[in-house]
Amino acid sequence: MKKDLSLILSILAFILYIVGGLGIFSGLFMVLVLKSKDLFGLGTAETLGYLFLCVGGCLSVAGVLTLR
């Protein structure tokens, strides 16, 4: 007998969608508010903000496509 993975996949998709949304909004915050501040020696907030924005968008799209 096969296990039904639909519930597990839907929870995974929802988590991807939520994490992607958090990434998008934190990226926007870094780009618009923090701008040229240095974050923990990793780089400026603007560059990390663009990274969070793009990765968050990809995760959000992956979550929506997994829900389909």
VEXVEXKE-169679 format. One record per residue: residue in three letters; x, y, z of N, C-alpha, C, O in turn. Coordinates in steps of 0.1 Angstrom, whole numbers, padded with zeros to 4 digits, always signed. Example, Ala and Ser with C-alpha at 12.3 -4.5 7.8 and 13.67 -1.06 7.14 Angstrom:
REM VEXVEXKE-169679
ALA+0132-0057+0078+0123-0045+0078+0132-0033+0078+0142-0033+0085/SER+0128-0022+0071+0137-0011+0071+0129+0000+0079+0134+0011+0080/
REM end
This chain:
REM VEXVEXKE-169679
MET+0008-0012+0000+0000+0000+0000+0009+0013+0000+0019+0013+0007/LYS+0005+0022-0008+0013+0035-0009+0008+0045+0001-0003+0045+0005/LYS+0018+0052+0006+0014+0063+0015+0010+0075+0007+0015+0078-0004/ASP+0001+0083+0013-0004+0095+0006+0005+0107+0011+0005+0110+0023/LEU+0012+0113+0002+0022+0123+0005+0016+0137+0003+0023+0147+0004/SER+0003+0138+0000-0003+0151-0003-0002+0161+0008+0000+0173+0007/LEU-0005+0156+0021-0005+0164+0032+0009+0169+0035+0011+0181+0038/ILE+0019+0161+0034+0033+0165+0036+0038+0175+0026+0044+0185+0029/LEU+0034+0173+0013+0038+0182+0003+0031+0195+0004+0037+0206+0001/SER+0019+0195+0009+0011+0208+0010+0017+0216+0022+0018+0228+0021/ILE+0021+0209+0033+0028+0216+0044+0041+0222+0040+0044+0233+0043/LEU+0049+0214+0032+0062+0219+0027+0060+0231+0018+0067+0241+0019/ALA+0050+0230+0009+0047+0242+0000+0043+0254+0008+0047+0265+0005/PHE+0035+0252+0018+0031+0264+0026+0043+0270+0034+0044+0282+0035/ILE+0052+0262+0039+0063+0267+0046+0072+0274+0036+0078+0285+0039/LEU+0074+0269+0024+0082+0276+0014+0076+0289+0010+0083+0299+0009/TYR+0063+0290+0009+0056+0302+0006+0058+0313+0017+0060+0324+0014/ILE+0057+0308+0030+0058+0318+0041+0072+0323+0042+0075+0335+0044/VAL+0082+0314+0041+0096+0317+0042+0100+0327+0031+0108+0336+0033/GLY+0095+0324+0019+0097+0333+0008+0092+0347+0010+0098+0357+0006/GLY+0080+0348+0015+0074+0361+0018+0082+0368+0029+0084+0380+0027/LEU+0087+0361+0039+0095+0368+0049+0108+0373+0043+0113+0383+0046/GLY+0114+0365+0034+0126+0369+0027+0124+0381+0018+0132+0390+0018/ILE+0113+0382+0011+0110+0393+0003+0109+0406+0011+0115+0416+0008/PHE+0101+0405+0022+0099+0417+0030+0111+0421+0037+0114+0433+0039/SER+0119+0412+0042+0132+0415+0049+0142+0421+0039+0149+0430+0042/GLY+0142+0416+0026+0150+0422+0016+0146+0436+0013+0155+0444+0011/LEU+0133+0438+0011+0129+0452+0009+0132+0461+0020+0136+0473+0018/PHE+0131+0457+0032+0135+0465+0044+0150+0468+0043+0153+0480+0046/MET+0158+0458+0040+0172+0461+0040+0176+0471+0028+0184+0480+0030/VAL+0169+0469+0017+0172+0478+0006+0167+0493+0008+0174+0502+0005/LEU+0155+0494+0014+0149+0507+0015+0153+0514+0028+0154+0527+0028/VAL+0155+0507+0039+0158+0514+0051+0172+0514+0056+0178+0524+0059/LEU+0179+0502+0055+0192+0501+0061+0203+0506+0051+0213+0511+0055/LYS+0200+0504+0038+0209+0509+0027+0224+0505+0029+0228+0494+0026/SER+0232+0515+0033+0247+0513+0032+0253+0508+0045+0265+0509+0047/LYS+0245+0503+0055+0251+0498+0067+0257+0485+0065+0253+0477+0057/ASP+0268+0482+0072+0275+0470+0071+0268+0460+0081+0266+0463+0093/LEU+0265+0448+0076+0258+0438+0084+0268+0427+0088+0271+0418+0080/PHE+0273+0427+0100+0281+0416+0106+0293+0413+0097+0298+0401+0098/GLY+0298+0422+0090+0310+0420+0082+0307+0411+0069+0317+0407+0062/LEU+0295+0409+0066+0291+0401+0054+0289+0409+0042+0290+0404+0031/GLY+0287+0422+0043+0285+0431+0032+0275+0442+0036+0270+0442+0047/THR+0272+0450+0026+0263+0461+0029+0249+0456+0029+0246+0445+0024/ALA+0240+0463+0036+0226+0458+0037+0219+0458+0024+0210+0451+0021/GLU+0224+0467+0015+0217+0468+0001+0220+0455-0007+0211+0450-0013/THR+0232+0450-0007+0235+0438-0015+0229+0426-0008+0224+0418-0016/LEU+0229+0425+0005+0222+0414+0011+0207+0415+0009+0200+0405+0008/GLY+0202+0427+0009+0188+0429+0007+0183+0424-0007+0173+0418-0008/TYR+0191+0427-0017+0188+0422-0031+0189+0407-0031+0181+0400-0038/LEU+0199+0401-0024+0200+0386-0023+0187+0381-0017+0181+0371-0022/PHE+0183+0386-0005+0171+0381+0002+0159+0383-0007+0150+0375-0007/LEU+0158+0394-0014+0147+0397-0023+0145+0386-0034+0134+0381-0036/CYS+0157+0383-0040+0156+0373-0051+0154+0359-0046+0146+0352-0052/VAL+0161+0355-0036+0159+0342-0030+0145+0340-0024+0139+0330-0026/GLY+0140+0351-0018+0126+0350-0013+0116+0349-0024+0106+0342-0023/GLY+0118+0356-0035+0109+0355-0046+0109+0341-0052+0099+0335-0056/CYS+0121+0335-0053+0122+0321-0058+0115+0311-0049+0109+0302-0054/LEU+0117+0313-0036+0111+0304-0027+0096+0305-0027+0088+0295-0026/SER+0091+0317-0028+0077+0320-0029+0070+0313-0042+0060+0307-0041/VAL+0077+0315-0053+0072+0309-0065+0073+0294-0064+0064+0287-0069/ALA+0083+0288-0058+0084+0274-0056+0073+0269-0048+0067+0258-0050/GLY+0069+0276-0037+0058+0272-0029+0045+0272-0036+0037+0263-0034/VAL+0043+0283-0044+0030+0284-0052+0029+0272-0062+0019+0266-0064/LEU+0040+0270-0069+0040+0259-0079+0039+0245-0072+0032+0236-0078/THR+0044+0243-0060+0042+0231-0053+0028+0229-0049+0023+0218-0048/LEU+0021+0240-0045+0007+0239-0041-0002+0235-0053-0012+0229-0051/ARG+0002+0238-0065-0005+0234-0077-0004+0220-0079-0010+0214-0088/
REM end
